[in-house]
Amino acid sequence: MDLIILTPGQTVFKGQVTAVNTPGTSGKLEILENHAPVVASLKEGTITVTTASNEVVEFETTGGFLEVLSNHVSILLETVKQ
């Protein structure tokens, strides 16, 4: 599936991934291929991404929003640290 992570000033990550784990405000969210459409708010914490090449990348965030639609995941963050 496609993932893009954006902040107001930059594109932080863009690429093919197999899993995305995020700190949702209602609890942890794990997004896998063919996930149902969803929009969720994110709280402060760690976003863990598993790329198509099995590399694990982590991002620290202060919060934001996530949207999943047709195997495309968009994450909009206030701030991020890799």
C-alpha positions in Angstrom: 0.0 0.0 0.0 1.1 3.6 -0.5 2.0 5.8 2.5 2.6 9.5 2.6 3.5 11.4 5.8 3.2 15.2 5.7 3.9 18.1 8.0 2.9 21.7 7.2 6.5 22.3 5.9 7.6 19.0 4.2 6.9 15.5 2.9 8.5 13.3 5.6 7.9 9.9 4.0 6.5 8.6 0.7 6.6 5.0 -0.5 5.3 1.5 -0.4 4.7 -0.1 3.0 3.3 -3.3 4.4 2.2 -2.0 7.8 1.7 1.2 9.7 1.3 1.4 13.5 0.1 4.7 15.0 -0.9 6.1 18.4 -4.6 6.9 17.9 -6.4 9.0 20.4 -8.7 6.1 21.1 -5.9 3.5 21.2 -3.2 2.0 18.9 -4.1 1.6 15.3 -2.4 -1.0 13.0 -3.0 -0.4 9.3 -2.4 -3.4 6.9 -3.1 -3.8 3.2 -6.8 -3.7 2.2 -7.8 -2.0 5.5 -11.3 -0.6 5.6 -11.5 3.2 5.0 -11.0 5.2 8.1 -10.2 8.7 9.4 -8.6 9.0 12.8 -6.9 11.5 15.1 -3.5 10.7 16.4 -1.9 11.6 19.7 1.7 12.1 20.7 3.8 9.0 20.3 5.6 6.8 17.9 4.5 5.9 14.4 6.2 2.6 13.2 6.3 1.9 9.5 7.3 -1.4 7.9 8.4 -0.7 4.3 8.0 -3.1 1.3 11.6 -4.1 1.7 11.0 -5.0 5.4 12.8 -2.0 6.8 11.3 -0.6 10.0 11.2 3.2 10.3 10.0 5.1 13.3 8.7 8.7 13.6 8.0 10.6 16.8 5.0 12.9 16.6 3.0 15.4 18.7 -0.2 14.3 17.0 -2.2 14.7 13.8 -4.6 12.9 11.5 -4.6 9.6 9.5 -6.8 8.7 6.5 -7.0 5.3 4.8 -8.7 4.9 1.5 -8.2 2.2 -1.2 -4.7 1.1 0.0 -3.5 4.7 0.3 -2.6 5.9 3.8 -2.1 9.7 4.4 -0.8 10.9 7.7 -0.9 14.7 8.4 1.3 15.6 11.4 1.8 18.8 13.4 5.5 18.0 14.0 7.7 14.9 13.5 11.1 13.6 14.4 12.7 10.6 12.7 
